[in-house]
Amino acid sequence: MYSGVRWIVGAAAFFVMTFAAQARSADQPDAPRDDVESRVGLADLPGYHAALTGRGGAEGPGPAPASFRDLWDHPEAWRGRRVEVRGRVARVFRQDAVGSFPAMAEVWLSTPAGDLICAHCPTRPEGGPPARIPQIGTPVRFDGRFMKIIRYEAGDQARLAPLVVGDRPPAAGGEPAGARPPGASGDPWPLSPSPAAWAAAAALGLAAAGALAWRHLRAPGAGARPAARHAPSGADAPPEFLDTERRDEPTSPGR
């Protein structure tokens, strides 16, 4: 039961990081179409957690160089693959450790063309000392798993960006990003998490924890003498009622 609670709390933390950029976009009249595939859901949690903790097959083939345009134009071809993206650190948001999810950072990388890539990484990799996140303006390269194209709330409207998740912070040494091309308009920079997003994530965690408690109380013999606990199949196996089955949904990236 306790590992199930950790997954519930971890899920809430995950949605704090990703839902923060999505909470207000539905009210934007000029926002991209609200495609379900551009939102992060419970079905994305297993792959996300594996990539963030280094359990996503780092022993396999090395990262393939991928540009923003590669991920944007062919998201299904790159989805789940280990990639290396490059850019200049534009903004950094941080999230404390919650449940089975480590303390992490959301690092936004700006490409030479002015496009943005969202990178999630732990700030303290497992078994290692605290990691240093490169300062804003530093050219970096980032090794991680491409998850999907996600919506985020920018200064002018909701936009879309590739989400890459890795188990190490970006490393200095990427190609420097140039200035935004002439004619680029609007404000693509992500905003800080809104109070509505934090409240929504907290409500998600409380609702899921309540459902878990209700399920436990309704179980046969819940009031009887405690019996021996049975270990779940994995250290952080999700509770049965969580839908972690990945659904094949169409991806329609657009600005």
N, C-alpha and C positions, 0 to 999 in steps of 0.2 A: 504493500500500500504506500509505503514511504517513497519508493522510487516513482510511483505514479504521481504523487504529489510534487516531486521534483520536476517531472516533465510538465505538469500543469503550470508550475511557477516559471519554469524555463520558457514555456510557450508564451506566457504573458510578457516576459522580458524580450523575447524575439519580436513580438508584435509592437512593443514600445519602439524598437529600433526601426522597424519597417513601416508600421502603420502611422507613425508620426508624420511621415511625408505624404500620406494618403488621405488623412482624415478630412481635410477641408476641400479637396479637389473637386468633389461632386457639385459644389456650388459655383464653380467657375464656368461661365457661359461659353468661353472659347477653349475650354480644356479638351484634351484628346478624349476619344470615346472611352467610356468606363468599361473596358473589357475585363472580364473576370480574370483572364490569364495574366493581366498586368498587376494583379494584386497578390500578395503573398498570403498563403493559407496554411492550414495545419498539414496538408499533404506535402508541403515543402520542408517541414521540420526535420525529418530524418536525414535527408541529403544535406541540409544546411548545417545541422549539428555535426555530421561527419566531416564536412569540409572545414568547419571552424576549429575542431579539435584534432585535426590531422589524421582522422580515421577514414578518409575518403579515398584511399588507394594511392598515397604518395609514392609507394614503391613501384608503381607502374611507369608508363612512358613519361618523359619530362614534359614541361609545359610547352604548348605551341604558341608562338607569337600571334597575338590577335589584336587588331585595331578596333576602334569604336565602330567603324563601318562594317567590319567583318561580323561583329556581334549583332549590330543593328539590322543588317540586311539578311542574315541567315541565322536567326536565334535558335531554331530547332536543330540545325546542323551542329551548333556549338554547345548546346545545352548539356550540362553535366561533364563537359570536358575540362581538363586542366589547361589553363591558359596563362600567358604572361601579357599583362597590359602595361602601358607606359603613359606617363603624363606628369603634370606638375600638381603638387598638393594644393588644393584650393580651400577646403574647409575640413574641419575635424570635429566630430561629436563623439562623446564617450558615454558608456553604459556600464554600471557596476555589475559584478557577478550576481546571478540569480539562479537558484536551483542548479541544474547540471550545465548551465551555460556560463562560460568564464566571462570575466570582465572584458569588454570589447570596445573597439573604436569603429566608427563609420567615417571612412576617409574618402573624400571626393577628389577625384583626379581630373584635371582639365587637359584636354588634348591640344595640339597645335591649332586645330580648326575651331577651338572654343567649345567642343562637345564635352560632356561630363560622364564619367564612369564612377559608379558607387562601389567602394571596396569595404568589406567587413572583415575584421581580423581581431584576434585576442590581443589584449595589451600585456598579458603575461602568459606566454605559451606554456603548455603542460610540462612540468618538470624543469622549467627554466626560470631565470630571473626576470624581473619586469622588463618589458621591451620598450624601446624608444621609438615613438612615432615621429617621423621626419617633420620638420617645421614647415609651415605654410610657405609656399613658393619653391620648395625643393623639388627638383626633377627626380622621379622615382620610377622603379619597375615593381610590379606586384604579381605574385604567383598565387593563383587560386582557382577555384571551380566556378565556371560561369553557370549561374542559376537560371536567370530569366531576365526579361525586360520588365522593369517595374515603374510605376508612377511615383512621382514625388512632387511636392509643393514648392514651386519656385516663387520668385518675387513678383512675376507678372501673371503667371497662370500655372496650371498643372502641366508637367512635362514627363517625358519618359527617359530612362537611362538603363544601361546594362548593370546588373548586380553580379559582382564577383566576390566569392567568399574564400578566404584562405586561413591557414593556421599560423602565419607569421606576418608581421607588419610590413608595409612597403619598404624596399631597400633603396637607398640613394643610388643614383647612377642612370636613371632613365634619360631619354632624349629630352632636352629642354622644350617646353611648350612655347610657341610663339604667341603673338597678340591675336585677338579675335579678328577674323577676316572682315574686310570692309562690307558694310551692308548688314552685318549681324545686328539684330534688334532684340529688345526685350531683356529681361533679367533672368538668366537660367540658373542662378545660384540657389541652392537649397536653403530653406529657412530652418531655424531651430525648431525642435518639437513643440507643438502647441499644447496648451493645457487640455484641450479636448482629446488629443491623442493619448496623453498620459492617462486621463480618466477612462478612456475606452479600454486601454490595455489593462488597467487595474480592475475594471469591471469584468473583463474577460477572465482574469485570474480568479477573482472571487466567485464568479458564476461557476467556473469549472471545478473549483475546490468544493463548492457547495454541492454540486452534482456528485462528486466523488464521495463526500460524506453521506449524502442521502442514499447512494447505492450501497455503501457499507452498512448503514443502519437497517436497510430493508433486506439485507442478506439473511438467509436462514441461520438461526442460532447466534444472531448478532449480540444478544444479551447474555449468552451462556458464557461459561468459563473459557478464557482465551485458549485456543489450541496452538500447536506449533505452527510457526510461519513457514510458508513455502516461498522460496526465492523465485523471482521472475526469471524469464529466459535470458534477460540481459540486465546489466547493472542499472540501466536507465530505461527499461522497457516501458513503453507508454501504456496507460490503462486501456482496457478493452474498448471503452466507449469512444475513445479518440479515433477519428477517421484519418488514418495515415496512408490510405491507398491513393497513389498518384493517378490523377485522371488526365487523359489526353485531351487538352483543350486547345483550340486554335490560338495562335499568337498573331496579333495584328499591330505591330509597332507603328507608331506615327507621332509626329510632332504636335 
